[in-house]
Amino acid sequence: MEKTIKRKTTDGLIWSSMQKFASKGLQLLFSILIARILVPEDYGLIAIANLVISLSDVLIDSGFSKALIRKKEKNETDYATVFWFNMAVSGVIYAIIFFIAPFIGRYYDSELLSPIIRIISLTLIVNALCGIQSLRLIIEMNFRKLAVLETIGMSIGGIVALVLAIYGASVWALVAQTLVGASARMLLIWCFSKWKPSFSFSGATAKQFFSFGSRLLLSDFLGRIYGAVFTLTIGKRFSPEQLGLYGKADAFASAPSSFIMSPIASVSFPAVSEIQSDEDRMSRNYFAMLGLAAMVACPVFLGLIAVAKPLVPVLLTETWREMIPYFQILLVSCLFSAFAVIPQNYLLIAGASRSILIIQIITRIVGLLLLIPSSAVSLKAVCLVIVVVSVLSWFLTLLFLRNKTGYSFAGFMRSIAPSFLISLVMMFLVITVVEIIDSMLLGLVIGIISGVFLYVLLSYVFNRTQSKLLFSLVTPYLKRN
C-alpha cells in the first residue's frame, strides 16, 4: 500500500509539475511576448478586472472542492451537488458583476473598464462548467490528462492574444487571452472527461460540505479582499503605470509558485488524505515533503532575486525596468508563502480549517494597518508590507500546526535549512557575477549557469540525503517512461 501511495504521489508530482510548467510556462511565455508589445497602463486596467474575478471565484467554490477531496467515500450525488451549486452561484455572481461594472468604471474614470469587466467575468461561468471534471482528475491523480488539456487550452488563448496584440488590440488582447484560454480548456475537458453531471442535488451533502468549507470560504475570501484592497489602494494612490508595474512584478514573482508549490500542494493533499489515519507515516511524509519542496523552491526564488536586474530588461524590454525592485521584494514574500503551503495542507487534513481562518484574520488585520502608512511613503514600502505579512502567516501556520499535530518548528528548520543556506551562498555569487559583467544578456546567461552549477555541486556535497531522496523518486519514473 505504501509503495502504491509513493508511486502515485511521485507520478502525480511529476505530471502535475509538467502540467504547471507546460500551461503556466506557455502562459508566461505569451505574457512576455505580449508585454513586449503592450505598455504598463494596459496591465493596470486588466489588474482591476482580474481582481473582480478573483474575489468572485472564491464565492463560487465555497471550499466545497477541498471538502470533497477530504471525504473518503465519494458518490455521484456528491459530485453532482457541488457541480450544480457552483453553476448556480456563478450565474448569480456574474449577474451582480454585470450590474456593478459601470460603477467600477466610473470610480476609476475609465470608459473601457466596464466592458472589460463584463466580458472577462464570463470566465467565472466557463470555469464552473469544468470545475468538477478537473477536480475528479486531481482526486484520481490523473495529472497526465490534465496537463495535456490545460496546455492546449492555454496555447490557444495565448496565440489568439498574441495575434490581437500585434494588430493593435491593446488591452483587449489580454481579455481574449483569459476568456479564450478558459473556454478552450473547458471544451477540451468536457470532450475528454468520462464524467458528466447527473440531475441530482442533495441538500444534506451541501450542508455537510459547507460546514467544513465555510471557514475555508471565509479564509480565502478574506485573503482575496486583502489583495483587492492592496490593488485598489495602489490603483488610487499611484499612477496606472505604477499599478501595471506592480501587477506584472506580482505575476512574475508568483509564477514560480505555480510551477513548484502548486503541483506539490495539488498532489500532497489527496495523497496524504489517504494516510491520514497513520500518524507515523503522516509525520515522515510531512518532513520529507518539506525537504524536497525547499530543495526546489529555495534556489528558484533566491536565484531569481539574483538575476532580476538583467532578467527583466532582457525579457520585457527597458520599458519595464522600474519593476525590478518590486519584483525582488515580492519574490521574498512568495518564498515564505511557499514555505507555508505544506503546513497549511496538513492543517486542512487535520480538520483545522478554523485555524486557517484565524491566521487569515490576524495577518490581514496587520497588513491593512501597515498599508495605510506605507502607501503614503512609496510602492516599495507597500511591497515590504506584503513580505511582513507573508512571514507572519508562515510563522502562525507553523505555530498552529505544532499545537494540532506536535510537528516542531525545529523539525521544520532542519528540513529546509540545507537547501536555504546553499541557495543563499548561490544567490550572493550570482549577484556578484551579474554586477561584474556589463552585458545584460551575457550576465543573465552566465549568472544562471554558474548558479545552477554551484547549487548542484553544494547540494551533492552538503545535502546528499535529500538529493538522494529526490533522485530515488524520479529515477523509477524515468525508467518506466
Summary of the structure (lengths in Angstrom):
residues: 481
radius of gyration: 22.1
end to end distance: 22.0
largest distance: 66.1
contacts: 1679
relative contact order: 0.11
helix: 88%
strand: 0%
